[in-house]
Amino acid sequence: MHVDAWRGKTVVITGGSSGIGESLLGILSKIPCRVINLSRSKPDLIAKAEKKLAQVSADLFHIPVDLSSEKEINKAASKLAKITDGVDVLFNNAGITAHSRLDQTQMEAFRKAFEVNFFGPVLLTLRLLPYIKKKKGVVVVTSTVSGLYGIPGRSAYSSSKAALHAVMESARIELGEDGLRFVIFCPPYTKTNLRANGLDGDGNRLGESHFQGKSKSPEEVARRMIRAVEDPNSRLVVMDKSGFFLKWMRNISPSFLEKVLFQKLYKDFH
Ligand SMILES: NC(=O)c1ccc[n+]([C@@H]2O[C@H](COP(=O)([O-])OP(=O)(O)OC[C@H]3O[C@@H](n4cnc5c(N)ncnc54)[C@H](OP(=O)(O)O)[C@@H]3O)[C@@H](O)[C@H]2O)c1
């Protein structure tokens, strides 16, 4: 990490109260910069820093917002305008997963997944664009390897993330000449609360325990995301062979890719 690249910067993070976002917040809190978190609950670190129970170098702010509410996002953008008139980096990181096979998925699950994973970040990006333009800033979305192909048992999750890829790509072409950058970051399995907080096929809370296989720590993912922002050539970033495999195999041999996904994830959709 290049600390100097972040010194004095204004960074907005969504979902800093848990998992990958919490790690991003923790890392950046050690640098003299300004970090504004948007989530429903206040991150522990910000609560502790306010009570002088945690030592931080950054100025930390929390703006409560439910990203599934247009009204709350608009209100949050107005609050943010009172803190800063420029945003160097927006991490559109907050998200929810959804697990169910398509023929057992109600529209409610699609709607809820799209509210948080697609409409929320798109609206927030639109509201913050004037501030991002001012700083020729970077917009990062925490997508997932499941956004690189329609994953079995994940149609609502995969589609809500894949749709966001298209918006980032359009924006990159349109706003690149204004000096803005758009990074799609696709982490593999990461040890967080994502599964517990996700949705089942009816759109209710999933409450699944954590994935038992090999997975990254949120800290590792956050550090790699920070490096992706520092690299001016970052576009679609994957971290490991699961990401490389999906990214390339969808074009090279989708039929082989589908066979692998069928076998590997069979239990997930049966
Ligand atoms: N964990 C993985 O295996 C994995 C893999 C690839 C990609 N990702 C992506 O990484 C991102 C972060 O997830 P995580 O794994 O760190 O999960 P997490 O621990 O469950 O954290 C999710 C964060 O999103 C926020 N959030 C959820 N719904 C929200 C809403 N309606 N309004 C505002 N904030 C909301 C939560 O804050 P509040 O509850 O306080 O609102 C929380 O801070 C997600 O976009 C996810 O899709 C995760």
The ligand as an ORCA input file, in Angstrom:
! r2SCAN-3c Opt
* xyz 0 1
  N     -17.887    -12.619      1.834
  C     -17.700    -13.094      0.620
  O     -17.447    -14.316      0.423
  C     -17.751    -12.162     -0.568
  C     -17.215    -12.607     -1.775
  C     -17.286    -11.773     -2.875
  C     -17.864    -10.519     -2.762
  N     -18.386    -10.091     -1.588
  C     -19.009     -8.761     -1.534
  O     -18.355     -8.005     -0.557
  C     -19.219     -6.961     -0.104
  C     -19.126     -6.865      1.398
  O     -19.690     -8.028      1.964
  P     -19.066     -8.793      3.206
  O     -18.640    -10.120      2.735
  O     -18.091     -7.929      3.909
  O     -20.404     -9.039      4.059
  P     -20.913     -8.520      5.468
  O     -19.910     -8.822      6.516
  O     -22.286     -9.084      5.593
  O     -20.997     -6.936      5.275
  C     -21.991     -6.357      4.486
  C     -22.001     -4.860      4.709
  O     -23.002     -4.301      3.856
  C     -23.839     -3.448      4.627
  N     -25.209     -3.499      4.139
  C     -25.952     -4.618      3.858
  N     -27.192     -4.251      3.533
  C     -27.226     -2.893      3.578
  C     -28.238     -1.923      3.353
  N     -29.490     -2.270      3.029
  N     -27.933     -0.620      3.507
  C     -26.689     -0.248      3.879
  N     -25.699     -1.106      4.097
  C     -25.980     -2.407      3.965
  C     -23.788     -3.987      6.040
  O     -24.000     -2.918      6.959
  P     -25.305     -2.753      7.874
  O     -25.847     -4.114      8.155
  O     -24.778     -2.023      9.076
  O     -26.217     -1.907      7.072
  C     -22.355     -4.483      6.135
  O     -21.503     -3.454      6.577
  C     -20.610     -7.321     -0.637
  O     -20.944     -6.464     -1.705
  C     -20.468     -8.746     -1.122
  O     -21.332     -9.033     -2.189
  C     -18.318    -10.883     -0.484
*
